[in-house]
Amino acid sequence: YLGVLFHQKDDHAGALDLIGRAIRVSGGDADMHANRGEALRALGRSAEAKAAYEAALARTPDHPAALFNLGIVLGAGGDLAGAEMCYRRLLARDPEAAEAWFALGNMLLAQDRLADAEGAFAKAVAKDPNLAEAHLNLGIARLARSRPAEALPALERAAALASATASAHVQLAAALATLHRS
């Protein structure tokens, strides 16, 4: 796929052109439509990216990249329930996908479903212990549930993994301050 190479080189317009040509010639398989969605999303054309991911899913209903990236597009557009559905479908297919657990946790956190978000983040870090943002969000969910002592290890791990991430250090300081006031 020459179009994929263009996308990897951040030439998203070139990728879109080449992938579009391939789809016009062959009708396109699920991968082609998912790749087209990637190029469109990179160009900020979310509505068209959504349609491309849906075209991929029409061809292969459990296409992992299409499900994951459609979730991103839906979540960014405010359709949190739609994004959640995409991640749950992906996880039904691949329960070991740490990034999908993390993305699901983000959608649940955005819906203020703290206990569910905490569970999703816990699964994400269990699947990939080096996923710094999942540790951070696990700590944030626990802080939001007034459980700073349980948040502390997750925030410490996030800070250790992403030492340059100010957010991890800010949340860690908040947890420590809360614990010292208790």
Phi, psi and omega per residue, in radians:
Y1 nan 1.777 3.103
L2 -1.132 -0.628 3.119
G3 -1.049 -0.669 3.119
V4 -1.142 -0.694 3.096
L5 -1.083 -0.712 3.085
F6 -1.079 -0.751 3.127
H7 -1.069 -0.760 3.139
Q8 -1.125 -0.442 3.108
K9 -1.605 0.209 3.141
D10 1.135 0.370 3.000
D11 -1.707 1.324 -3.014
H12 -1.222 -0.606 3.097
A13 -1.160 -0.747 3.079
G14 -1.107 -0.718 3.099
A15 -1.078 -0.787 -3.132
L16 -1.057 -0.735 3.125
D17 -1.078 -0.856 -3.097
L18 -1.175 -0.734 3.128
I19 -1.156 -0.695 3.090
G20 -1.047 -0.729 3.105
R21 -1.088 -0.768 -3.135
A22 -1.105 -0.680 3.115
I23 -1.164 -0.721 3.137
R24 -1.106 -0.620 -3.118
V25 -1.329 -0.764 -2.982
S26 -1.849 -0.223 -3.012
G27 1.577 -0.417 3.025
G28 1.404 2.368 3.012
D29 -1.644 -3.118 -3.095
A30 -1.051 -0.703 -3.139
D31 -1.086 -0.727 3.135
M32 -1.083 -0.775 -3.129
H33 -1.180 -0.660 3.093
A34 -1.133 -0.715 3.109
N35 -1.143 -0.656 3.069
R36 -1.080 -0.730 3.093
G37 -1.049 -0.701 3.109
E38 -1.062 -0.813 -3.139
A39 -1.106 -0.750 3.132
L40 -1.122 -0.745 3.131
R41 -1.100 -0.717 3.119
A42 -1.106 -0.494 3.113
L43 -1.519 0.020 3.124
G44 1.380 0.316 -3.114
R45 -1.767 1.246 -2.971
S46 -1.089 -0.743 -3.106
A47 -1.099 -0.720 3.113
E48 -1.230 -0.624 3.089
A49 -1.099 -0.756 3.114
K50 -1.001 -0.803 3.137
A51 -1.098 -0.666 3.132
A52 -1.167 -0.751 3.105
Y53 -1.127 -0.668 3.101
E54 -1.144 -0.631 3.070
A55 -1.127 -0.698 3.083
A56 -1.085 -0.766 -3.119
L57 -1.224 -0.465 3.057
A58 -1.151 -0.518 -3.137
R59 -1.523 -0.672 3.137
T60 -2.420 1.666 -2.982
P61 -1.033 -0.372 3.140
D62 -1.995 0.509 -3.136
H63 -1.075 2.004 -3.006
P64 -1.068 -0.811 -3.107
A65 -1.153 -0.681 3.130
A66 -1.144 -0.746 3.112
L67 -1.091 -0.839 -3.090
F68 -1.083 -0.844 -3.062
N69 -1.306 -0.533 3.003
L70 -1.107 -0.680 3.059
G71 -1.019 -0.739 3.109
I72 -1.065 -0.837 -3.106
V73 -1.107 -0.794 -3.136
L74 -1.111 -0.792 3.139
G75 -1.078 -0.761 3.129
A76 -1.116 -0.506 3.129
G77 -1.530 0.045 3.090
G78 1.633 -0.031 3.102
D79 -1.543 1.322 -3.065
L80 -1.161 -0.661 3.123
A81 -1.152 -0.699 3.090
G82 -1.126 -0.731 3.099
A83 -1.106 -0.770 3.115
E84 -0.998 -0.769 3.139
M85 -1.049 -0.728 3.114
C86 -1.055 -0.822 -3.109
Y87 -1.168 -0.648 3.103
R88 -1.153 -0.668 3.075
R89 -1.112 -0.735 3.122
L90 -1.116 -0.743 -3.124
L91 -1.222 -0.500 3.049
A92 -1.125 -0.575 3.121
R93 -1.415 -0.691 -3.064
D94 -2.437 1.475 -3.104
P95 -1.187 -0.102 3.125
E96 -1.606 0.008 -3.047
A97 -1.347 1.663 -3.090
A98 -1.026 -0.746 -3.130
E99 -1.097 -0.587 3.107
A100 -1.237 -0.673 3.056
W101 -1.090 -0.723 3.111
F102 -1.086 -0.817 -3.140
A103 -1.107 -0.729 3.088
L104 -1.063 -0.775 3.105
G105 -1.010 -0.707 3.110
N106 -1.089 -0.733 3.131
M107 -1.155 -0.691 3.131
L108 -1.198 -0.695 3.100
L109 -1.101 -0.715 3.128
A110 -1.135 -0.434 3.106
Q111 -1.609 0.101 3.137
D112 1.107 0.521 3.078
R113 -1.713 1.306 -2.922
L114 -1.107 -0.774 -3.118
A115 -1.120 -0.754 3.119
D116 -1.148 -0.707 3.116
A117 -1.095 -0.777 3.118
E118 -1.011 -0.760 3.123
G119 -1.081 -0.729 3.136
A120 -1.153 -0.755 3.123
F121 -1.139 -0.656 3.101
A122 -1.079 -0.704 3.097
K123 -1.181 -0.657 3.123
A124 -1.059 -0.811 -3.108
V125 -1.279 -0.469 3.058
A126 -1.189 -0.638 3.141
K127 -1.352 -0.599 3.135
D128 -2.461 1.609 -3.092
P129 -1.105 -0.187 -3.133
N130 -1.762 0.207 -3.140
L131 -1.482 1.557 -3.006
A132 -0.993 -0.784 -3.087
E133 -1.138 -0.528 3.103
A134 -1.222 -0.687 3.052
H135 -1.083 -0.770 3.132
L136 -1.030 -0.866 -3.095
N137 -1.234 -0.513 3.018
L138 -1.083 -0.785 3.091
G139 -1.105 -0.724 3.126
I140 -1.100 -0.756 3.122
A141 -1.087 -0.703 3.141
R142 -1.215 -0.664 3.058
L143 -1.095 -0.737 3.140
A144 -1.129 -0.419 3.100
R145 -1.650 0.274 3.099
S146 1.034 0.783 3.124
R147 -2.257 1.125 -3.057
P148 -1.102 -0.593 3.141
A149 -1.112 -0.629 3.101
E150 -1.378 -0.448 3.119
A151 -1.257 -0.570 -3.012
L152 -0.930 -0.899 -3.135
P153 -1.063 -0.674 3.133
A154 -1.150 -0.717 -3.140
L155 -1.227 -0.641 3.072
E156 -1.110 -0.722 3.126
R157 -1.145 -0.737 3.117
A158 -1.060 -0.758 -3.140
A159 -1.132 -0.664 3.133
A160 -1.199 -0.669 -3.120
L161 -1.313 -0.597 -3.064
A162 -2.198 1.161 -3.024
S163 -1.033 -0.397 3.137
A164 -1.542 -0.053 -3.092
T165 -1.514 1.905 -3.109
A166 -1.096 -0.623 -3.088
S167 -1.035 -0.712 3.126
A168 -1.080 -0.718 -3.123
H169 -1.239 -0.650 3.104
V170 -1.116 -0.815 -3.140
Q171 -1.151 -0.662 3.094
L172 -1.096 -0.774 3.105
A173 -1.089 -0.682 3.109
A174 -1.105 -0.741 3.128
A175 -1.122 -0.766 3.138
L176 -1.130 -0.713 3.121
A177 -1.106 -0.731 3.129
T178 -1.115 -0.740 3.130
L179 -1.125 -0.658 -3.135
H180 -1.289 -0.381 3.081
R181 -1.429 -0.409 -3.063
S182 -1.264 nan nan
